[in-house]
Amino acid sequence: MIQTVIQRIGLALTLLLMAALLPTAALQAADDKELQQSTDPERGRIEQIIRNYLLANPELLVEVMRKLEARQKAEEAAGLVGKIMANRTALFASADDFIVNPAGKIPVVEFFDYQCGYCKRFLPTVTRLLKTDKSVRFVFKEFPILGEVSVVASRAALAAKMQGKYQAFHDAMMGQRRSLTEALIYQTATDVGIDMARLKTDMARPEIARIIKANRDLAEALGIRGTPSIVIGEQLAPGAISYEQLTQLIDEARVNCSVC
Protein backbone atom coordinates (compact mmCIF):
# COMPACT_ATOMS: atom_id res chain seq x y z
CA MET A 1 0.00 0.00 0.00
CA ILE A 2 2.72 2.47 1.03
CA GLN A 3 4.82 1.59 -2.00
CA THR A 4 1.84 2.17 -4.25
CA VAL A 5 1.16 5.53 -2.62
CA ILE A 6 4.80 6.52 -3.00
CA GLN A 7 4.66 5.60 -6.66
CA ARG A 8 1.52 7.68 -7.15
CA ILE A 9 3.02 10.58 -5.25
CA GLY A 10 6.21 10.29 -7.25
CA LEU A 11 4.30 10.31 -10.50
CA ALA A 12 2.22 13.32 -9.47
CA LEU A 13 5.23 15.29 -8.27
CA THR A 14 7.22 14.26 -11.32
CA LEU A 15 4.53 15.64 -13.59
CA LEU A 16 4.35 18.85 -11.59
CA LEU A 17 8.09 19.34 -11.60
CA MET A 18 8.36 18.50 -15.27
CA ALA A 19 5.64 21.01 -15.97
CA ALA A 20 7.71 23.60 -14.16
CA LEU A 21 11.12 22.63 -15.56
CA LEU A 22 10.51 21.52 -19.11
CA PRO A 23 9.62 23.89 -21.94
CA THR A 24 5.97 24.12 -22.93
CA ALA A 25 6.75 22.89 -26.41
CA ALA A 26 8.45 19.82 -24.98
CA LEU A 27 5.40 19.02 -22.88
CA GLN A 28 3.12 19.38 -25.87
CA ALA A 29 5.27 16.89 -27.75
CA ALA A 30 5.46 14.41 -24.84
CA ASP A 31 4.08 11.61 -26.96
CA ASP A 32 7.02 11.85 -29.34
CA LYS A 33 9.34 8.90 -28.71
CA GLU A 34 12.53 10.80 -29.39
CA LEU A 35 11.57 13.54 -26.96
CA GLN A 36 10.76 10.99 -24.26
CA GLN A 37 14.14 9.38 -24.74
CA SER A 38 15.89 12.72 -24.62
CA THR A 39 14.26 13.65 -21.31
CA ASP A 40 15.09 10.36 -19.57
CA PRO A 41 18.22 11.76 -17.82
CA GLU A 42 16.26 14.80 -16.67
CA ARG A 43 13.46 12.54 -15.45
CA GLY A 44 15.93 10.51 -13.42
CA ARG A 45 17.31 13.66 -11.79
CA ILE A 46 13.80 14.86 -10.93
CA GLU A 47 12.84 11.48 -9.47
CA GLN A 48 15.95 11.55 -7.27
CA ILE A 49 14.97 15.02 -6.04
CA ILE A 50 11.49 13.72 -5.21
CA ARG A 51 12.91 10.68 -3.42
CA ASN A 52 15.22 12.82 -1.31
CA TYR A 53 12.40 15.21 -0.49
CA LEU A 54 10.07 12.40 0.62
CA LEU A 55 12.78 10.82 2.75
CA ALA A 56 13.40 14.17 4.41
CA ASN A 57 9.66 14.82 4.90
CA PRO A 58 7.99 11.44 5.57
CA GLU A 59 4.99 13.12 7.21
CA LEU A 60 3.97 14.17 3.71
CA LEU A 61 3.20 10.52 2.95
CA VAL A 62 0.73 10.32 5.82
CA GLU A 63 -1.02 13.49 4.72
CA VAL A 64 -1.23 12.36 1.11
CA MET A 65 -2.42 8.87 2.09
CA ARG A 66 -5.25 10.40 4.10
CA LYS A 67 -6.28 12.60 1.22
CA LEU A 68 -6.11 9.72 -1.24
CA GLU A 69 -8.22 7.53 1.05
CA ALA A 70 -10.76 10.31 1.55
CA ARG A 71 -10.98 10.88 -2.19
CA GLN A 72 -11.32 7.15 -2.85
CA LYS A 73 -14.12 6.83 -0.28
CA ALA A 74 -15.93 9.81 -1.79
CA GLU A 75 -15.65 8.29 -5.27
CA GLU A 76 -16.87 4.92 -4.01
CA ALA A 77 -19.81 6.54 -2.22
CA ALA A 78 -20.78 8.46 -5.34
CA GLY A 79 -20.50 5.29 -7.40
CA LEU A 80 -22.67 3.39 -4.92
CA VAL A 81 -25.39 6.02 -5.06
CA GLY A 82 -25.43 5.72 -8.84
CA LYS A 83 -25.72 1.93 -8.64
CA ILE A 84 -28.51 2.17 -6.08
CA MET A 85 -30.39 4.67 -8.22
CA ALA A 86 -30.01 2.43 -11.27
CA ASN A 87 -31.44 -0.54 -9.34
CA ARG A 88 -33.83 1.35 -7.09
CA THR A 89 -37.00 -0.61 -7.85
CA ALA A 90 -35.38 -4.04 -7.66
CA LEU A 91 -33.66 -3.08 -4.42
CA PHE A 92 -36.43 -1.32 -2.52
CA ALA A 93 -39.77 -2.28 -4.05
CA SER A 94 -39.67 -5.74 -5.59
CA ALA A 95 -42.87 -7.73 -5.16
CA ASP A 96 -40.66 -10.83 -4.91
CA ASP A 97 -39.29 -9.81 -1.51
CA PHE A 98 -40.89 -9.92 1.91
CA ILE A 99 -41.19 -6.29 3.00
CA VAL A 100 -42.13 -5.12 6.48
CA ASN A 101 -44.01 -1.81 6.46
CA PRO A 102 -44.11 -1.23 2.67
CA ALA A 103 -45.33 2.34 3.24
CA GLY A 104 -42.25 3.28 5.30
CA LYS A 105 -40.20 6.17 3.98
CA ILE A 106 -36.68 4.97 4.85
CA PRO A 107 -35.66 1.80 3.00
CA VAL A 108 -33.43 -0.70 4.75
CA VAL A 109 -32.45 -3.84 2.83
CA GLU A 110 -30.70 -6.88 4.28
CA PHE A 111 -28.91 -9.37 2.04
CA PHE A 112 -28.55 -12.52 4.15
CA ASP A 113 -27.90 -16.26 4.18
CA TYR A 114 -29.53 -18.69 6.62
CA GLN A 115 -26.17 -20.33 7.36
CA CYS A 116 -24.49 -17.01 8.15
CA GLY A 117 -23.66 -16.72 11.85
CA TYR A 118 -23.39 -12.94 11.63
CA CYS A 119 -26.86 -12.78 10.07
CA LYS A 120 -28.21 -14.72 13.02
CA ARG A 121 -26.41 -12.33 15.35
CA PHE A 122 -28.03 -9.41 13.50
CA LEU A 123 -31.59 -10.71 13.96
CA PRO A 124 -32.21 -9.11 17.41
CA THR A 125 -31.16 -5.75 15.94
CA VAL A 126 -33.66 -6.17 13.09
CA THR A 127 -36.42 -7.25 15.49
CA ARG A 128 -35.78 -4.27 17.75
CA LEU A 129 -35.75 -1.86 14.82
CA LEU A 130 -39.05 -3.15 13.41
CA LYS A 131 -40.70 -2.75 16.80
CA THR A 132 -39.46 0.79 17.45
CA ASP A 133 -39.31 2.60 14.09
CA LYS A 134 -42.39 2.52 11.89
CA SER A 135 -40.83 4.88 9.36
CA VAL A 136 -38.54 2.11 8.11
CA ARG A 137 -39.43 -0.06 5.12
CA PHE A 138 -37.44 -3.24 5.77
CA VAL A 139 -36.70 -5.52 2.83
CA PHE A 140 -35.47 -9.11 3.26
CA LYS A 141 -33.24 -10.18 0.36
CA GLU A 142 -32.63 -13.91 0.05
CA PHE A 143 -28.94 -14.19 -0.86
CA PRO A 144 -27.78 -17.81 -0.42
CA ILE A 145 -24.03 -17.92 -0.96
CA LEU A 146 -22.84 -20.49 1.58
CA GLY A 147 -23.68 -23.71 -0.21
CA GLU A 148 -26.55 -25.77 -1.57
CA VAL A 149 -28.27 -26.07 1.81
CA SER A 150 -28.49 -22.27 1.90
CA VAL A 151 -30.23 -22.38 -1.47
CA VAL A 152 -32.74 -24.93 -0.16
CA ALA A 153 -33.41 -22.69 2.85
CA SER A 154 -34.01 -19.66 0.63
CA ARG A 155 -36.31 -21.67 -1.63
CA ALA A 156 -38.27 -22.76 1.44
CA ALA A 157 -38.49 -19.19 2.74
CA LEU A 158 -39.80 -17.87 -0.56
CA ALA A 159 -42.29 -20.73 -0.73
CA ALA A 160 -43.32 -19.98 2.88
CA LYS A 161 -44.06 -16.41 1.73
CA MET A 162 -46.68 -17.84 -0.63
CA GLN A 163 -48.45 -19.23 2.46
CA GLY A 164 -48.13 -16.00 4.44
CA LYS A 165 -45.58 -17.61 6.76
CA TYR A 166 -42.37 -15.89 5.72
CA GLN A 167 -41.67 -13.92 8.90
CA ALA A 168 -42.37 -16.86 11.18
CA PHE A 169 -40.17 -19.17 9.13
CA HIS A 170 -37.40 -16.59 8.78
CA ASP A 171 -37.22 -15.86 12.51
CA ALA A 172 -37.28 -19.57 13.37
CA MET A 173 -34.52 -20.31 10.88
CA MET A 174 -32.36 -17.47 12.14
CA GLY A 175 -32.90 -18.76 15.66
CA GLN A 176 -31.43 -22.17 14.81
CA ARG A 177 -28.04 -22.83 16.38
CA ARG A 178 -27.50 -26.27 14.87
CA SER A 179 -25.81 -26.92 11.54
CA LEU A 180 -28.33 -26.48 8.79
CA THR A 181 -29.63 -29.55 6.96
CA GLU A 182 -32.60 -30.13 4.68
CA ALA A 183 -34.25 -32.15 7.44
CA LEU A 184 -33.88 -29.25 9.87
CA ILE A 185 -35.27 -26.81 7.29
CA TYR A 186 -38.38 -28.93 6.78
CA GLN A 187 -38.79 -29.53 10.50
CA THR A 188 -38.63 -25.79 11.13
CA ALA A 189 -41.27 -25.23 8.45
CA THR A 190 -43.50 -27.83 10.08
CA ASP A 191 -43.01 -26.26 13.50
CA VAL A 192 -44.32 -22.87 12.30
CA GLY A 193 -47.41 -24.39 10.74
CA ILE A 194 -46.49 -24.51 7.05
CA ASP A 195 -48.26 -26.92 4.70
CA MET A 196 -45.34 -29.15 3.76
CA ALA A 197 -46.80 -30.69 0.63
CA ARG A 198 -47.54 -27.27 -0.80
CA LEU A 199 -44.18 -25.93 0.37
CA LYS A 200 -42.20 -28.55 -1.53
CA THR A 201 -44.30 -28.02 -4.64
CA ASP A 202 -43.81 -24.26 -4.48
CA MET A 203 -40.08 -24.60 -3.83
CA ALA A 204 -39.72 -26.22 -7.25
CA ARG A 205 -41.47 -23.39 -9.09
CA PRO A 206 -39.33 -21.62 -11.71
CA GLU A 207 -40.08 -18.21 -10.20
CA ILE A 208 -38.34 -19.22 -6.99
CA ALA A 209 -35.10 -19.89 -8.88
CA ARG A 210 -35.62 -16.66 -10.82
CA ILE A 211 -35.91 -14.60 -7.61
CA ILE A 212 -32.71 -16.06 -6.16
CA LYS A 213 -30.84 -15.41 -9.40
CA ALA A 214 -32.19 -11.85 -9.56
CA ASN A 215 -31.00 -11.20 -6.00
CA ARG A 216 -27.55 -12.52 -6.82
CA ASP A 217 -27.37 -10.36 -9.95
CA LEU A 218 -28.46 -7.34 -7.92
CA ALA A 219 -25.82 -8.03 -5.26
CA GLU A 220 -23.17 -8.27 -7.96
CA ALA A 221 -24.30 -4.98 -9.48
CA LEU A 222 -23.94 -3.31 -6.07
CA GLY A 223 -20.60 -4.93 -5.30
CA ILE A 224 -22.05 -7.02 -2.47
CA ARG A 225 -20.17 -10.26 -1.84
CA GLY A 226 -20.84 -11.15 1.80
CA THR A 227 -23.59 -11.43 4.36
CA PRO A 228 -25.11 -9.67 6.04
CA SER A 229 -24.91 -6.60 3.83
CA ILE A 230 -27.26 -3.78 4.77
CA VAL A 231 -28.35 -1.04 2.40
CA ILE A 232 -29.75 1.99 4.23
CA GLY A 233 -31.02 4.58 1.78
CA GLU A 234 -27.96 5.29 -0.31
CA GLN A 235 -25.38 3.81 2.06
CA LEU A 236 -24.01 0.28 2.36
CA ALA A 237 -23.04 -1.20 5.72
CA PRO A 238 -21.32 -4.57 5.37
CA GLY A 239 -21.52 -6.78 8.43
CA ALA A 240 -23.69 -7.17 11.52
CA ILE A 241 -23.62 -3.55 12.67
CA SER A 242 -24.98 -2.61 16.08
CA TYR A 243 -28.42 -1.18 16.70
CA GLU A 244 -26.86 2.19 17.44
CA GLN A 245 -24.91 2.18 14.17
CA LEU A 246 -27.98 1.14 12.23
CA THR A 247 -30.21 3.84 13.69
CA GLN A 248 -27.53 6.45 13.09
CA LEU A 249 -27.43 5.54 9.40
CA ILE A 250 -31.23 5.66 9.30
CA ASP A 251 -31.19 9.14 10.87
CA GLU A 252 -28.67 10.26 8.27
CA ALA A 253 -30.94 8.91 5.55
CA ARG A 254 -33.83 10.98 6.90
CA VAL A 255 -31.80 14.13 6.34
CA ASN A 256 -29.97 13.34 3.14
CA CYS A 257 -31.25 10.54 0.94
CA SER A 258 -31.91 11.05 -2.74
CA VAL A 259 -33.36 7.57 -3.18
CA CYS A 260 -35.78 7.62 -0.23
N, C-alpha and C positions, 0 to 999 in steps of 0.2 A: 504493500500500500504506500509506504513512505517513498520507496524507490519510484513508483509510478507518479506520485505527486511531484517529486523532484524533477522527473523528466518533463512533466507538464509545465512546471515552473520554469525550468531551463528553456523549454521551447518558447514559452511566452516572453521571457526576458530576452532571449536571443532575437526574437522578432522585433521587440521594442528597440533593442540596441542597434540592430541592423538598420532599422528605420531611421535611427538618429545618425548612424555613422556612414551608411552607404548612400551614394548619390541617388536622387529620385529616378533618374533614367535607369540605373542599375536595378532598382526595385521593380520598375515596370517591366523589365526584361528578365525577371527572375526565372521564368520558365525555360529560358535559353540554356542549353546544356553547357555551352562553353563558358557562359557567365557564371553558372553554378560552380564549375570546376575552378574558375579563376578566383572565386571568393572563398574556397575551402580553407586556405591558410588564415584568412581574416576570421572566418567562422570559428576555427579552432581557438584563436586568441580570445574571441569574445566569450566562448564557452568556458575557457579557463578563468576569465574575469568573473563570470557568473558563479562558477564553482567556489572560487576564493571568497566571494562576497557571501554566499550561503553558509560556508563554513565559519565565517567570522560573525554571521548574524543568524544563528539557527532558529531563533524565536520567530523569524519570518516564516519558516516552514509551518509552525503551529498556526499562525494567523491565516496563512493561505489555505491550509487544510480545512480550517473551520469555515472559511468563506466558500471553498469548493463544496464541502458537505452541505452547507446551507443552500447553495445554489442547486445542488443535485436534488435535495429534498423538495425544494420549491418546484423544480421541473417535474419530479415524479408526482407530486400532488396535483399539479396542473394536468398532467397526462391522465391521472386516475379520474379526475373530474370529467374529462372528455370521454373516457371509456364508460363511466357510469351514465353519462348523458346519452351516449349512443345505445346503451342497453337498458335504458330506464324502465321500460314496460316489463321486459323479461325479468328484471331484477326486483322490482317493487310491486308489480301488479299482475303477475301471472296467475291465471285461474288454476293452473296445475299445482300450485303450492298451497299449503295450509297457512292461512294468515289470521292472526289474532288481531281483532279490532281493525278491520279493513278501512274504516273511516278515519283512522288516526292520521295526524298530519306528519309526524316524524317517522320516516321509514328506518327500521332496523332489520337487517337480514343476517341470518346465521347459516353459514355453510358448515355442515357437520357430518360425522360418520358415527354409527352406533357402536363401533369398536374403539372409538377414540376416548382415552381416559380423560383428556383435558375437556372434551365436550361434556362428559358426565360431570366433571367438576364445575362446569359452567352452568349446569342446569339450575341450581338454587338461585344464581344471579338472574337468570331469565325469569324464573317463577316470581321472584321478588319484584322485578321490574314490571311484569304484567299485572301484578296486583296493585302497584302503587302509581303507575303512570298511564292514564288512559289516553294520552295524546300520542302514544307510540303505536305504530302499525308494525307488528312483528311478523316477519316472514321466515318460515322454516324451509331451508333449501337442502333437500336430500343430495348428499355429495359423497357417495361410497367410494373410498379410495384405498381401503385397507384390506382388500381381498374379496373373494367371492361371497363369503358369509355376509359381509357388509352390504353387498348388492342384494342378497336375499332379504336382509332386514329392511332395506329401503323399499324394495318391491312390496313387502308386507305392509309397511307404513303407508305407502300410497294406496294400496288396496284397502287398508283400514279406513282411510279417508273417504272412500266410496260408501262406507257403512256409517259414517259419522263418528268414527272411533279413533281418529288420528291422535288427538291430544292425549287420550288415555293410554294408547299404545306407546306413543313417543315417551311419555313420562315413565312408564313402566320399564321400557327398554333402557332408558338412560339410568334408571335406578338399579339395573342389574350389575352385580359385581363379579359374576362368574364369567368365564370365557364364553364367548358367543358361539352357539351352534344352531343349526337349523331346528333341532328339537326344542331348544330353549326359546327360539323365536316363536315357534308355533304354540308352545306352552304359555308364553306371555300373552299371545293373542287370545288364547282360550280364557285365560284368567281375567281379561278385561271385557269378556262378553262378546267377542267377535265370532261371527258365523264362519267356521273354518272351511267348510265346503265352498262357500262363495269367495272367501279370501283367496284360496289357492287358485280358483278359476280366474279371479280378477288379477292376481299376480302375473299370470301368463299373458295378459292383454298387451298388444303391441304398444298402446299408448303409455304403459308403465315404463317400458324400455325407452320410449321416445323422451319421456320426461327426464329420466336419469341422464341420458345422453345430452339433452339440452342444458341441464345444469352443469355438466362437465364442460361443455363448450363455453358456457357463460363464465365459469370459473377461469378457464384458460384465457378468455378475452380480457378478464380483469387482472390476470397475473396471480390468481389464487392457486396455491399448490398444497396447502395444508389445512388441517382442521383443529379447532374451530377458527373460522375466519369471519369477522363481523363487519358488515358494511353499515355505517351509521350516516345517513344522508350522503354526503360526498367524501366521507373519510373511511379508511379501511384500518381495522384494528385486528392484526393477526394474533391469535392466542386467546386463552381464557382470562380476559381482563377482569379486574375486580368490579364490583357494583359501583364503587365510587368513580372509577375510570369510565365506565360505561355511561353513567348519568352525566358526567362532565362533557363527554362527547355529544350526548343528546342535547344538553344545554347549548353547546356551541352550534349545533345544527339549528336550533330554534332561532338563533341570531343571524347566522350566515349559512344558508343552504340554498343553492340555486336549483336543486333537484327536488326539494321538498314541496 
